[in-house]
Amino acid sequence: MVISKSVNLVVILGDQLDLSSAAFDGFDPKHDVVWMAEVDSEAVAVWNHKARITIFLAAMRHFRDALKSRGFAVDYRELDDKANKGSLIAELKAAIKKHKPATVILVEPGEYRLLEEFRNEIPNLEIRPDRHFLSSVDDFREHAKGRKQLRMEYFYREMRRRYKILMEKDKPTGGDWNYDQDNRGSFPRSGPGLLPAPLEFEPDKITREVMTLVEQRFAKHPGKLQHFKWPVTHADAKLALEDFITNRLPHFGTYQDAMWTGEPWLYHARISSSLNLKLLDPREACNAAQEAYERGEAPLAAVEGFIRQILGWREYVRGIYWLHMPDYLDKNALEATQPLPAFYWTGDTEMTCLSQSIGQTLDYGYAHHIQRLMVTGLFTLLLGVDPKRVHEWYLAVYVDAVEWVELPNTLGMSQFGDGGIMASKPYAATGKYIQRMSNYCSKCQYDPAESVGDKACPFTTLYWDFLMRHETKLTKVGRMDMQLRNLVRIEPAKKAAITRQANEIKERYQ
């Protein structure tokens, strides 16, 4: 008598849509089953933007169909199925009861909470490494051993050497490791001029069905869907990468930090959601950029800046997350306690930079890294918002937000909540930084040069108040010396006026 092989149940989460995943190693289509589920608990864990819910569900359903077309058995629970139990663990336990697998196979989740839930609740669990990334969790732990500070630059150099990207033997291409100084340009007063329109992906039948479901089921959630044109398949993600390499990469480096009214995309790639859902491999992105440089189609500074974000920053941030969780989530080095201003959910504010950046976020589920770091993030840092509340907002409103990448970027880099684990100093600035990098201030009622009075820019007022509130702590942060010396030059009477005006701003947003 031939005994049939016991089934393996292969769990695929919403941000693990990778056809070459370790989850499929040894997969036997005759006996093994892929399990996927859409559940309410993940959609409402934070007050998710409609576009974020949509991109996850649409990409999952397309991935399901891609697996089926390859002959894989897929046990898939849709969100509006009447039998849906509402949580991943409850759904998985029901699937285990149904299939009676010998082993439940799971690739490392991108969120500590989920990893612990699976470990604690699911028997016969086999956790496999996520080889989508170029550096494993163990690799980063080894890198971190014996280091007092974990700066991205040194990790990035190791990764360049390891993968021989932009290298000439043992030297960096062009002689320098980092061309960040060449990547901080702003547009002239006349603006960015004619910009290449990014490739858009019209929703197909599956995506339209998801959009209808989201509009009905999550009607009160923030955000809009009429602009939803994101890639939700592997094929479309590759087209998006090709479009960026051809049409925007040559100018990406120079203008990656620039901002302009009414221009959400500029020269940015818009592939982070594809990378974070695993629709696109980071090796593909790095290789495509390097090949463009080798063909003479993009300058070195632009190519290096792009590769640094993927090979360096993205991998480094993931390492920081897994090295410091679960304690990282509750870090609050500056003891910030203010609530998140209500206008972060509406964009309804008289400050043009915030209105533009938040309005764009609600329209598209997108803002580029400087809008996040030096507009929305800068304001909450200066205002003194509880960094956990800021984290929850960023996790909710961006289509590319997955906790392993979003949390360190927000709590660590943007809010300095980790006290310097990631950033060598707080990213604190007056409104003059925004004026230099955009045209936002030209259309605003506030003057970034003023810190007190009716025309004073709230960013500038709060900046000086921030330095005064945290002066003792910041004296221990070496890179803050110049900013603190500028603080000493302010007369006591003006300091008192700044404090009064800052307190009025804080009371306004209680």
N, C-alpha and C positions, 0 to 999 in steps of 0.2 A: 504493500500500500504506500503510495506517494503522499507524503504530508506537505501541504501547501506552506510556503514560507510565510512567517508572521509578517503582518503589515507594519511598515514604518509610517508614522504620521509626521509629515514635514510641515512645520509652521512657517508661514510667510507673513510678516507684519507689513503694515502700510508703507514703511520706508525701507523695505528690503526687496524692491522689485528688480532683482538682478538675475538674469538668466544664467549667468555663470557662477552663481552663489555656491558656497560650500554646502549649503543645505541640500543641493541636488547631487552631491558626490555619491555615487553608488546607487542612485535612484533606480528602482525597478518598476517600470510602468505597469507591469502585470500585477504587482502586489502592493506597491506603495501609494500613498494618497497625500496630496498637497491640501493643507487646510488654511483657509483665509476667512476673516470675518470683519464686517463693518459693524461697529457698535456705538451706541449713544455715549457711553462713558468716556470714550476717547474724544468725541466731538464736543463735549461740554466740560471736560476737565478744566479748561480755561474758556473764556467767552469767545470762541473761535470766529474769525472772519469767515464769511460765506465762501470766499474764494479759496481759503485754506482747506476747508472741509471738502470743497468740490475737487480740488486738485488731487487730494489723497484718494477719494472714492473713485474718481474717473480713472486715475492711473491704476488703481487696484483692479478695477473691472476689465480694463484693457489687458492687464497682465494675466489675469485669469483666463481670458480668451486666448492669449498667446500660448499659455501652457496647454490648454485643451487642444489647440491646433497641432501641438507637438505630441499628442497622444497621452498626456498626463491626466490622471484622474484627479479632479479638483473638487473638494467639498467646500463650498463657498456660501456664506450666509450674508445676504443683503440686509441693509439697514431697516428696510420697511417690511421685511418678512415678519409675519405675525408671531412666529415662534422665536423670534430673536430675544435672547435673554438679557441684552443690554450691556454686558461686559465681556472682555476677552476671556478671562479665566472661566467664567460660567459657560460661555460658548465652547471653549476648548474642552472642558470637562465633559460636556454633553457629547462632543465628537469622540472623545476617548471611550466613553461608554458605548458608543455606536460602533466604532471600528476595532476596539480592543487591540491597540497596537502594542508590539513588543517594545518599541522605542518611540519617544516623541523627540524629533530633531528640531533644534532651534539655533539659528545664527544669533550671535550676540546682539541683543537689542540696543538701540541708540539712547535708551533712557534707563537710568538706574532703578527707578521705581518698577518698571516692567520686569527687569532682570530679577529683582528680588521676589516679585509676585510669582513668576514662573518657577523659580527655585524652590519657593516655599509651598506652592500649591500643586505642582505637576509631578507625578511620579515617573520614573523611567525616562528622565529628561537627559538628552545629550546636547550640550551646548557647543557649537562649533565657532571658530574664529571668523570674523568678517573680513575676508580678503579683498573686499572693495577698496579698503584703505591701504596706503603704501607703508604705513607704520602701524604695527600691532600695539595693543595696549601694553603687552610685555616689553616690546621694543622701547616704548616711551619710558616705562619704569626703569629700564636699564640706563637710558639716557639721563634720567633724573638723579640717579644715585650719586651721592657725594657733592651735588651742586647746591650752593646756597641760593642761587637765583636761576630761574628757568626762562631765559630769554629766547624768543622765537628765532632770532638771527642765527644763533649757533646751532640750533636744531635744524634749521633750514639748510645751512651749509653741509651738515652731515647728510641730509636727504639728497642734496645736489650731487655729492660725491657718490653716494650709494647707488643712485639711479642714473648717474652719468648724464644728467640733464644740464644743458648749457655749460658744458665742461670741455676744456681742451687739455687732455691728459689729466693732471691733477690741479689745473688752474681754471678759474672761472672764465668763461667766454667774455672777451672784452677787457679782462683784467680786474674787474670789480665784482663783488658778490651782489651788490645791491645798488639799484639806480633810483631809489626812492626820491632823492632830491630833484630828479628830472620829472617826477610824476605828480607835481603839485600845482599845475598851471590852472589859471582861471581864464574865463572868456573875456574878450574885450568888451567895451561898453556897448558895442553894436550887437553883441550876443553871439551865440554859437554858429549862426548862419544856417545853411541848408544841411540838415542832418539826415543820414541814411535811415529810412524807416525800418524798424526791426521786423523780422519775419514773424507773422502771426499765424496761429493755428486755429482755424474756425472749428468750433465744437461739432463733433460728429454726433450720430444718433445716441451712442452710449453716454457721451458727455452731456448732451442736452437732457437726457433722462435724469442724470445726476443733478444737474442744475435745477430742474423742476422740483426734484425731491428736496434739495437743500432749501430752496425758496419757501417751500411749504412747511417743512419740518423745523427749520431754524429761522423763521421769519423775523424774529426779534434780534437775531445776532447782527453784529456790525458788518459793514462792508456792502459792496455791490458786485453783481455778476455780469452786468451788461458789457464789461470790458474783458471778460474772461477769454483769453486767447493763448493760454499756456500750453506747452507741449506735455502730453500725458502718455506718450509711448516712446519706446527706445528709438524708433525710426525718426520721430519728430524731434527728439532731443538731439540726435546727431545732426539733423538739418539746422537746428538752432545754433549749434556749435559752429558749423560750417559758415553760416551766415555771419556770425560774429567775427570769425577769423578773416573773412573776406572784406567785410564792410566797416568794421569798427575797431578791430585790434590796432591798426596803424596809429590811430589817434587816442586809443584808450589810455595809454600811459600818461600822456600830457594832461588830459582832462579828466582823469578818474576821480579827482576830488572836487571838481567844479559842480555848481548847481545853477539852475536857471528856471525862472517862473514858467510854468506850463509845459516843461519838458521833463517828463519822468524818466526817459530811457537814455538820452544822450549817447555816449559811446560805450555803455555797459553791456555785458554779455547776456544777462538774464538766464544763465544756465544753472544758478545755484540750486533752484528747486529740482532740476533734473539730476544734479549730482547727489542731492540729499535724499531723494527718493530712490536712488541707485538706477535711474534710467540711463545715466551716462557715467562712464568710467573715468576717473580723474586722470588715468594714464593717457586716454584718448585726447583729453583737453590739453594736457601738457605737451604731448607729442605734436598735436596739430599746431600749437603756437610756435614750438621750436622749428618745425618744418617751414612755417611761414617766414621766420627769420632767415633760415638757411636759403630760402628761395629769393630773399631780398624784398619780401612783400610787407615786412613790418620791422620797425626799428628795435634794437636790442632793449632799450629802456622800457618800451611797451610790453615786449614779450617777457622780459624778466619780471616786471611788475605783476603781470597776469599769472605767471607760473608761481611766483612767490605766494600769491593768495591761495593757491591750490596745494602745491607741494609743501609749502612752508606753513602758512597760517592755519589752513583747514586741518591739517594733520596735528599741528601743535595744539590747537584748541581742543581737539578730541582727547589728546593725551592729558591735558590739564584737567578736563572733566573727569575722566576715569581715575586719575591719580588722587583727586581730592573729594570725590563724592563718597558718602552722602552729606558730609558736613558742609560742603561748599555752598549748598543751596541756602543755608541760613546765615552765611557770613554777612556782616554789616559793620565794617571797620570804622566807618564815619558816623555810626549810630544815627542814621537817617530815619525819620519817623513820619514825614509828611505823607498824606495820601496822594495818589496819582490824580492830577487835575482832571475833572470831568470832560474837558474839551479834547482829551486824548481819544475819546470814543466818538467825537463828532467833528473835530476840526474847526469848531466855532470859537475862534480867538482872533483878536485884533492884531496879533503878532504875525506878520506876513510869512516869515520863515516857517513858523510852526503850522500855520494854516495851510501853506503849500505842501509841506512834507506830510502832515497828517491827512490832509484831504486826498493827496495822491495815494497814500497808504490805504485809505478806505475805498478808493476807487479801484485800485489794482491789486492790493495785497502786496505792494512792492515799494521800496525806497532804497536807494543805493547806500553804500556803507557810510559816506560822510553825512548824508541826511540823518542816518540813524545815530551815528556817533556824535556829531557836532551840531545837531539841531535838536531832535527829540530827546536824545540821551543827555546832551549837555544841559538842557533846561532842567531835567529831573535831577541831575547831579547837583546843580547849583541851588535848586529849590530845596533839596534835602529830602527827596522822596525815598521811602523805604525801598531798597533795591529789589526785594522780592516781588513787590507790586510792579515795579518796572519790568522785571523779568517776565511776569505773567502777561503783561501787555504785549511785549515783543513776541512771546511764544504764540499768542493768540492771533496777531494781525498780519503776519507775513507768511506767504505761501512756501517759503524755503525754511521755515522755522522747525527744527527738530532739537530736542533739549540739549544733546551733547554739544551742538555748535552754538546754539543761541544763548545758553546760560552763561558760559565763560565770557562770551563777547559782551553780554549785557552787564551782568553783575560784576565781572572782573575788569574788563577794559573800559566800558562806558561809565560805570558807577563807582569804580574803585572800592567796591564792597569787600573785595578779598584782601585789601590792604597792601597790594603790590605783588601778589603772586604772579599776575600776568603783566600788568603795566608798571613801568618804572616810575610813573607819576600819574596823578589824576589828569584826565583830559579836560582841564578847565580853561576857559577863554572868555573874553568879553564878546559883545556883539560885533566887534570889529573883525573878528575872524570870519563871521558869516558875511559881512559886507565885502571882505576881500575875495571870497570864493563864490559869490553869487550876485544877482541883482535884486535879491529879496528886500534889502534895506531901502532901495530907491523907491519902493512902492509901499513903504511902511510909515506909520505915523510916529514911530520912535526913532531917536537918534542914537546910534551905537557909541558915539563919542561921549554921551552924557550918562552920568550915574545917578543924578538926583534931579528932581523937577518933573514937570508934566511930560516933557519930551524924552525923558531918560529911558533908554532901552532896558527892559527888565533883565536881559542877559547880563548887561554891564553892571547894573545895580547888584544883582545876585552874585556876580563873580567876585566883587570886592567883599561882599558880605561873607561869601564862602571862604575866602582867604582869612578873614578876621575870625570866623567861627572855628576854623581848624588850624589856626596858625601854629599852635603848640605841636600838634601831630605832624604838620607838614614840614616843620623845621628838621625832622628826621628823614625827610625824603630829599635826597641830594639834588635832584633835577628841578626842585621848586625854588632854589636859592634866588634866582633872578626875579621871579614873581613876588616873592616875599620882600625883597629889597624895594620893589616898587610900592608895596603896601606901606612900608615905613615912611615913605615920602608924603603920604596923605596926612593933612592936618587933622587933629582930633575932632574939631567941629564938623568937618566933612565926613569923617568916619561915623560920627553919631547920626548925621543926616542920612547916610547910606543905610545904616542899620534900621532906622525908622522906616525908610521907604521899603527896604527888603521885608521887614515885618508886615507891612501893609500888603505886599504882594503875596506873602505866605498865607495871611489871613484870608485873602481873596480866594485862594485855591484850597482852603480847608474842606 
